[in-house]
Amino acid sequence: MKKWLIPVIIIAVVAFGIYKWAVGFNNTAVEYEANAKTSWSNVESSYQRRNDLIGNLVKTVQGAADFEKETLEGVINARAKATSTTIDPSNITPENMAAFQQAQSGLTGALSKLMVVVERYPELKANQNFLELQSQLEGTENRINVSRDRFNEAVNIYDIHTTKFPGKLLASAFGFKEMARYKTDPGSENAPDVNFDFDKDKE
């Protein structure tokens, strides 16, 4: 074997090894990114279900005589903003995430105020349609929490893969960017408890 072939073979083996590593990194990153995007779609789906339920709740409340117009309009406006604020799964940036969370938090706050006002309307608290909607909303809030946790878990797996050395050397070249997580809303520890349980009033 000619001496010049030895370094050529070594270079070819090393190049092939790097190629296989790069392909493996890219394919895994694509898979993790897709899982995170799917998880985000589930988060938005859960919030959309809540928005739909709140829309039905508003219709039920509107039927109550002399119900506070300002409170009801607050929910309607907040719901409209929350419904229109969405995130493209391919562009989950901290800025977009902050806007989404702000819109959803605004709706949560407006809904909390609405439920406080409902306390003054015994006919609503005895309305079976209203009671069914409040029960579904409670279940949806739990579903939202689960969806957000699963999304953050998926993002964590993706971010670790694309930011750990030496993978981060390829991440930028392949166009993989760090994905924003869903954070706890500021002041949420002091937020009103959106608990629609009126059973105590019946005791």
Backbone torsions as a table, in degrees:
resi	resn	phi	psi	omega
1	MET	NA	134.0	-179.9
2	LYS	-69.4	143.0	-175.5
3	LYS	-60.7	-34.5	-177.2
4	TRP	-69.2	-16.6	179.0
5	LEU	-74.1	-29.3	-177.2
6	ILE	-61.1	-52.3	177.6
7	PRO	-63.6	-32.9	178.3
8	VAL	-64.1	-43.1	179.4
9	ILE	-64.7	-42.5	179.5
10	ILE	-61.2	-45.7	179.6
11	ILE	-62.6	-40.3	-179.4
12	ALA	-64.9	-41.4	179.2
13	VAL	-64.6	-45.2	179.3
14	VAL	-62.8	-44.2	179.8
15	ALA	-61.6	-41.6	179.1
16	PHE	-64.9	-39.7	178.4
17	GLY	-62.7	-43.8	178.5
18	ILE	-64.1	-40.0	179.2
19	TYR	-61.7	-45.6	-179.8
20	LYS	-63.7	-40.3	178.5
21	TRP	-64.1	-44.1	-179.1
22	ALA	-63.7	-43.0	179.3
23	VAL	-64.0	-42.5	179.3
24	GLY	-63.4	-42.8	178.0
25	PHE	-60.9	-47.7	-177.5
26	ASN	-62.1	-46.4	-177.9
27	ASN	-63.9	-40.0	178.5
28	THR	-67.5	-41.5	178.7
29	ALA	-62.7	-41.0	178.2
30	VAL	-61.1	-42.6	179.7
31	GLU	-64.7	-46.4	-179.8
32	TYR	-64.9	-39.3	178.9
33	GLU	-65.0	-41.2	178.8
34	ALA	-63.7	-40.0	178.5
35	ASN	-63.7	-40.1	179.4
36	ALA	-66.4	-41.1	179.3
37	LYS	-64.6	-40.2	177.8
38	THR	-64.2	-40.9	177.9
39	SER	-62.3	-37.4	178.5
40	TRP	-66.9	-38.9	177.5
41	SER	-59.4	-36.3	178.0
42	ASN	-68.4	-35.5	177.0
43	VAL	-63.0	-49.4	-179.0
44	GLU	-64.8	-34.6	178.0
45	SER	-63.7	-40.1	178.6
46	SER	-65.8	-41.3	178.1
47	TYR	-67.5	-35.9	178.2
48	GLN	-64.8	-38.2	176.4
49	ARG	-61.1	-42.0	177.9
50	ARG	-62.9	-43.4	179.6
51	ASN	-60.9	-39.4	178.7
52	ASP	-65.1	-42.6	179.7
53	LEU	-65.0	-40.0	179.1
54	ILE	-65.2	-35.7	176.5
55	GLY	-60.5	-43.1	177.6
56	ASN	-68.2	-35.6	178.5
57	LEU	-64.2	-41.5	179.3
58	VAL	-60.9	-42.8	179.1
59	LYS	-61.3	-38.5	179.2
60	THR	-67.9	-43.2	-178.5
61	VAL	-67.7	-33.8	-179.6
62	GLN	-61.2	-21.7	179.8
63	GLY	-77.7	-10.9	179.8
64	ALA	-79.3	133.5	-178.2
65	ALA	-66.4	136.3	174.5
66	ASP	61.0	25.5	178.9
67	PHE	-69.1	142.8	-174.9
68	GLU	-57.5	114.3	-175.9
69	LYS	-64.3	-41.4	-176.6
70	GLU	-62.3	-43.0	179.9
71	THR	-64.7	-42.4	-179.3
72	LEU	-65.7	-41.9	179.1
73	GLU	-65.2	-33.4	177.9
74	GLY	-61.0	-42.3	178.5
75	VAL	-67.8	-43.6	-178.9
76	ILE	-61.2	-44.7	-179.5
77	ASN	-68.4	-41.8	179.7
78	ALA	-65.3	-38.0	178.5
79	ARG	-65.8	-40.8	179.1
80	ALA	-62.1	-40.7	179.4
81	LYS	-68.6	-42.0	-179.3
82	ALA	-65.4	-38.2	-179.4
83	THR	-68.0	-34.7	-176.7
84	SER	-84.9	-12.9	-178.5
85	THR	-96.1	103.0	179.8
86	THR	-128.4	169.2	179.8
87	ILE	-127.2	129.1	172.6
88	ASP	-67.6	124.1	-178.2
89	PRO	-54.0	-23.4	179.9
90	SER	-84.9	-0.8	-176.9
91	ASN	-139.6	54.4	-179.6
92	ILE	-86.4	80.8	-178.7
93	THR	-95.6	161.8	177.2
94	PRO	-57.3	-36.3	-178.9
95	GLU	-67.4	-45.2	179.3
96	ASN	-66.4	-38.6	179.2
97	MET	-64.5	-41.0	179.6
98	ALA	-62.9	-41.7	179.2
99	ALA	-65.1	-40.8	179.4
100	PHE	-64.3	-46.9	-179.6
101	GLN	-63.1	-39.1	179.8
102	GLN	-62.7	-42.2	-179.6
103	ALA	-65.7	-43.2	-179.4
104	GLN	-69.1	-36.8	177.7
105	SER	-65.8	-36.9	177.7
106	GLY	-62.3	-39.4	178.8
107	LEU	-69.2	-39.6	178.1
108	THR	-60.9	-43.6	179.6
109	GLY	-64.6	-42.4	179.5
110	ALA	-65.3	-38.9	179.2
111	LEU	-66.3	-38.0	178.3
112	SER	-61.3	-43.3	178.7
113	LYS	-63.8	-39.0	179.3
114	LEU	-60.8	-43.9	-177.2
115	MET	-68.1	-29.9	176.2
116	VAL	-66.4	-42.8	-180.0
117	VAL	-66.1	-34.9	-178.8
118	VAL	-57.7	-27.2	179.8
119	GLU	-55.5	-24.4	-177.0
120	ARG	-87.0	-0.2	-175.8
121	TYR	-122.6	88.9	-178.3
122	PRO	-57.4	-32.1	-178.3
123	GLU	-66.8	-30.3	176.8
124	LEU	-74.1	-41.1	-178.7
125	LYS	-67.2	-16.2	178.1
126	ALA	-104.3	-1.5	-178.6
127	ASN	-76.6	119.8	-175.9
128	GLN	-63.4	-36.8	178.3
129	ASN	-64.4	-41.2	178.3
130	PHE	-64.9	-43.8	-180.0
131	LEU	-62.4	-38.1	178.9
132	GLU	-67.9	-41.0	178.9
133	LEU	-65.1	-41.2	179.7
134	GLN	-65.3	-36.7	177.8
135	SER	-65.1	-42.6	178.4
136	GLN	-66.8	-34.4	177.6
137	LEU	-65.5	-40.4	177.8
138	GLU	-60.6	-44.7	178.7
139	GLY	-64.1	-36.4	-179.9
140	THR	-68.9	-36.5	176.9
141	GLU	-60.9	-40.4	177.4
142	ASN	-65.3	-40.4	179.3
143	ARG	-63.7	-39.1	178.3
144	ILE	-61.9	-45.2	-180.0
145	ASN	-61.1	-42.3	179.3
146	VAL	-64.7	-43.6	-179.2
147	SER	-63.5	-40.6	179.5
148	ARG	-66.3	-40.6	178.6
149	ASP	-63.2	-42.0	180.0
150	ARG	-67.5	-36.2	176.7
151	PHE	-63.1	-47.2	179.9
152	ASN	-61.5	-37.0	177.6
153	GLU	-64.1	-43.6	179.9
154	ALA	-65.4	-41.1	178.6
155	VAL	-65.3	-39.0	-179.7
156	ASN	-60.9	-43.4	178.6
157	ILE	-62.4	-44.6	-179.8
158	TYR	-64.5	-47.2	-177.2
159	ASP	-65.0	-39.4	178.4
160	ILE	-61.9	-43.2	-178.6
161	HIS	-63.8	-37.5	-174.2
162	THR	-93.0	-8.7	-178.8
163	THR	-113.7	-14.9	177.3
164	LYS	-73.9	142.3	175.3
165	PHE	-74.0	138.7	5.9
166	PRO	-95.0	4.8	-176.9
167	GLY	-58.3	-33.1	-177.7
168	LYS	-64.9	-17.5	176.6
169	LEU	-67.5	-31.1	-179.3
170	LEU	-94.5	-27.1	-174.4
171	ALA	-54.6	-48.2	-179.1
172	SER	-64.3	-41.9	-178.9
173	ALA	-63.9	-34.3	-178.9
174	PHE	-89.6	-1.6	176.0
175	GLY	85.9	17.7	178.6
176	PHE	-87.6	124.8	-179.3
177	LYS	-115.4	153.7	178.6
178	GLU	-62.9	137.6	-176.8
179	MET	-102.0	138.8	-178.2
180	ALA	-72.8	143.8	176.0
181	ARG	-95.4	162.6	174.6
182	TYR	-85.1	118.0	-176.8
183	LYS	-100.5	159.3	176.1
184	THR	-64.1	133.4	-179.1
185	ASP	-63.3	133.8	177.8
186	PRO	-56.8	129.9	179.4
187	GLY	80.1	6.8	-177.4
188	SER	-65.4	-22.8	179.2
189	GLU	-68.9	-16.9	178.2
190	ASN	-109.7	7.3	-177.2
191	ALA	-71.1	151.8	177.5
192	PRO	-59.7	143.1	179.3
193	ASP	-79.0	113.8	179.8
194	VAL	-83.2	73.1	179.7
195	ASN	-116.2	118.8	-173.0
196	PHE	-100.3	32.1	-176.2
197	ASP	-88.3	108.7	-179.7
198	PHE	-103.5	9.1	-174.9
199	ASP	-61.1	-30.8	-178.7
200	LYS	-61.9	-30.8	-178.0
201	ASP	-71.6	-17.9	-176.4
202	LYS	-90.6	-10.8	-177.1
203	GLU	-75.3	NA	NA
